[in-house]
């Protein structure tokens, strides 16, 4: 039972990461009409740095929480 729960959590975490990367990819792939906002450029740079593999083998912790950051396990537990 614990193994199945752990597997569901891993799948939920992978889906969360997939949705986040897809969202940001869509945002940053759109061409800018005017001069880009400095906040946009900063966010784009942060996104690109998060996609870069970590050479030391340590996983980076997010510095800030975003509105689309949610715990899928809580969603599954509440609806399941």
PEQUI-V326546 format. One line per field, one symbol per residue. psi: psi as a letter, one per 20 degrees, with the letter a starting at -180 (. if undefined). burial: b if it has 16 or more other C-alpha atoms within 10 Angstrom, else e. A space follows every 10 residues. Layout:
psi=???
burial=???
This chain:
psi=ghgggggggg hggghghggg ggghgggiip qpgapqqhhg hghgggghhh hpqohiiqpq pphqqrhior ohhhgghhi.
burial=eeeeeeeebe ebbeebeeee eeeeeeeeee eeeeeeeeee eeebeeeeee eeeeeeeeee eeeeeeeeee ebbeeeeeee
